[in-house]
Amino acid sequence: MGALCVTGIVASALAGCAKPPKQTDLISQPIPTVETTASVSAYLPADIRLEQAMPPRIFAASNIAGRVLTVAATTDIILNPGEVIITFDDGPRPGKTPAILDTLDQFGVKATFLMLGASAQAHPEIARMVAKRGHSVGSHTFEHVDLTTLSRQAAYAEITRGEQAVSDALRGAGNGLAPFFRFPYLAQDGFLRTDLMGGDMVVLDVDIDSKDYYKDTPAVVAQRTLDRLDARGSGVILFHDIHQRTVDMLPEFLSELAARGYSVVHLEPSKPGVFGRPVITADRETNANQI
């Protein structure tokens, strides 16, 4: 969970995501009444939002569960204003992941879990629990290595090892490994990203980093994430299901999402699993050197 590595290719990828309305457009419009604040307050300038009464908290799951977005490629991940995708990296973790699953169930929403191969291998019963509850499961390498520090051959081997370990852990869960992948530390190079996407991998970028790996209180994590989400208007949110502060802040965070009129989109693959595509292997190093 190091600092973000934002490369040109990442910035380009994120530029295609949905953007909130311009503030100048909103300022010219009438200030909404309390009854409509929940649906539009996320897009109002901060000075106007502060003048609005906070709508009553809404705890019903039906007020936050959004649509299912089926994707075959990274470029298919396009969100409307007010929509979020919730993702969790680095699990599964005993005592943390199950509690997070219970909270997600309470609100009727589905998330995407990008699991480390080593963690899934150590706790296959929790990995299967995630899949059985209807969440999407992708991979995040085997040992959370910065792939930009490895040779291409070693990077492909680390990715493949992680995929295989998560896939093995999910055996018998009903839902297998989705072709979703996130780079550890978001560290990547253009060649590796392009090669993975060319192999039908859906690379998940991050629009809102909760930074829940900082030693902050749950309230601080929730407020930081909400502030960044309000500024953007929609996006893919990064959490980690290995921290107690994340477990503790999630109920309040989801409650506040509902109060502000957001909905949680469930990300699903259009293809059954990663092994329905050309498998990334270390042999690709030889081909890469010939280009």
N, C-alpha and C positions, 0 to 999 in steps of 0.2 A: 504494500500500500504506500508506495513512494509518491513523490510529486508527479504531477501530470507531465507527460512529454508531448507537447502539442506541436506536431510537425505540420508542414505545409499540406500534406495529403490529408491529415486529420481535419485541418481547418476547412479544406475544400469539401470534405465529406459532410461536415456539420453544416456548411452553408446551405445545403439543400433542404434542411429541416424547416418545419413550419415556423413562421415568425409571428409575433403578436402585432396587432394593429399599431400604426404610428401614433405617438402621443398627440401630435398636432391634430390628427383626425378626431381623437377622443375629446380633446379639450373643447372643440367647437360644438359638441353634442350636449344635450341637456343632462344634468347629473341625474342618475337613476334613483328611483325610490328605494326604500328599504327592501321592498318585496323583490326587486330585480337585482339588487346588489350582488347576491350570491353568484349570478351567472356572468356578470361583467366586471366585478371589482378587480379581478386578477389583471385586467388590462388597463385600468385607469392609472394615470400618473400618481406618484406617491402622495403629493400634496392634496390631491382630490380624494384619494382613498381614505386618508386620515379623517376626513370630514364625514365619512359615511358610518352609520351605525352598523356594528357587526351583526349579521343575521344569526338567528338561532342555530346552534350546532345540530347537525343532522347525522344520526348514527345508523339509519337504515341502510342496509347493504345495497338496496336497489338504487340509491341515490349516487353511488360512486362507481359501480361496475359499468364499464363501457363496452364498446364493440370488440369483436375478435378481428385482428388484423393478420391475415395470412400472407406470408412473404416467401419469395423464392430467391431474393437477392437483397443486398443491403440497400439498394436504391428504392426498394419497395416500402421502406419504413418512412412513411409520410403521415404526419399527425396534423389534425385540425387544431385550431386554438382551443385551449381548455382540456386537451387530452395529454395523458402521461403514460409512459411505459415504466414499470417499476422492475428493476433488476437487482440481483444480489450476487456478489462475487465471493469466491474463496472458500465456500462451504463444501460439503455440509459439516456442521459442528454440533456435537451433542449439547443439549441444554439451551442452545441458541436457535438452530434451524427449526426444531419442532415448535418452539414458542412462536416464532415468526409465522409458521404455517397456521397456527391456531388463530392468530390475529387476522391474517389474510382471509381465512374462512369466515371469521366474524363479520367482515365487511363484504364478503362475497366477491372478492377480486382475485385475479390470477397474476402471477409474476413470472419472471424468467430468471432462473438460477444458472449462473455460469460457474460450474464446479471445477475445482482442482482435481486432477486425477488421483493424487496422493490422498486427498481427503475423502473422495468417494470410495477409494479402495479400502481405506481404514474404517469407513462407516457406511457400508453398502445398504444397510437397513434404513438409514435416514435418507439416503439418495433415492431409494425406492419409494419411501414415504412421500417425498416431494412430487415424484411423477404420478403416484397413485391419486394424489389430491388434485391432479389436473393442471399442474404448473409445467411450463416448458423448461427443459433442462439442456443446457449447452455446455461447452468446455472452456477451459481457461488455462491450458497447458497442464503439465503434470505437477511441477513444483514451483510455479509462479516465478519463472525466470524471465529476466529482461532479454527478450529475443534479439534485440539489436546488439547485444554483447556476444552473440554466438555466431558461428559460421552458419551459412544457409543450411548445410547438411544437419548440423546439430539443432538448429531451430525447427526444421521439419520433423526431426526425430522427437523433439520435446512436445510438439503439437500432437503428433500422432500417438505418442505414448499416453498423453492426457486423454485424448478422445477414446482410446481403447479401454483405459481404466474406468472412465465414467460409463461407457457403454456396458462393460462387464458388470459394474455395480448395479445397473438398472435392469439387468436380466430378470424377467419375471414380474416386472412392475406394470406391464401392459403398454405403457408409453416409453419408447426408446429415446436414444440421444438425438436431439435436434441438431441440425447443421449450423448452430449458432456458436460464435467464437468471439471472445474479447481478448485483446492483447494485454498481458500483465503490465501494469503501470501505464497503459495506453501507449507503450513504446513500440514503434513499428517503423519499417522503412517501406518506401513505395513499391519495391519489387515484391517483397513478401506479401504485402497487402493485396496487390494486384493478382499475384499467383493464387492466393487463397480464394479470392473472389471468383477467379476464373475456374476454380475447381468446385464451384457451387457452394462455397462456404458463405454464410451470412455473417459478416463482421459487424458486431454491435459497438457503435461509438457511444459517447456519453455527452449529453447536453447539460445536465445538472449534476455536478459532483457534490454529494452531501458532505464529503470529508468526514465521515463518521469514524475514520481511523484516527482523528485527532482526539486528544483526551479532554473533550468538552462534555458538558452535561447533556442529557437527552434533549432538554428544552432548547439549548443552543444549537444542536444539530438540526432539530426540527425547524427552528426559525430561519437558520441559514439556508436550508433547502427550500423553504417556502418563499423566502425573499428572492432567491435566484430563479425559482419557477415563475413567480409573479412578473419578474423583469423580462423573462423570455416568453411566457404565455403557454408553452407546451414543451414536451421533450422527453428524452430518455433519462431517467434518474438512476444514479448509481448509489447503492447501499452495499453493505457487507453483512452476511449472516453469521459473523463470527464474533461480534461485539455485543456485550450486554447493553450498552447505551443504545444500540440500534433496536434491540428487543424492546427496551423500555419506551423509546420515543415513538415507535410505529403506531400504536393505537391513537395517540393524540395527533400524529401527523395525518393519518387517514381521515380522522374526524374533521380536521381542518381542511383537508382537500375537499371533502363533501360540502362543508360550510361555504367554501369559496367557489363552488360550482364546477370543480374539475371532475373528470371521469378517468378511470384506469382502463387502458386498452390491454387486452390479452394478446400477446405476440405468439403466433403459431407458425410452424414451417409448412410450406405447401408440399414438401416432399417428406416421406416417412422417416428418414434418418440420414446421418452423415455417410453411412456405408452404402447408400444408394447412388453416391456420386463418385467420381474418380478420387481415390484415396491419396492424400498428400503423403509422400514417402521421402526418405532420405535420398532416393535415386534421382530426385528432381535437381539435386546439386549438379550432377553431371550435365544435365540438359541446360541448366542455367549458365554454366561455364561456356557452352557452345554458342550462346546467343550473342 
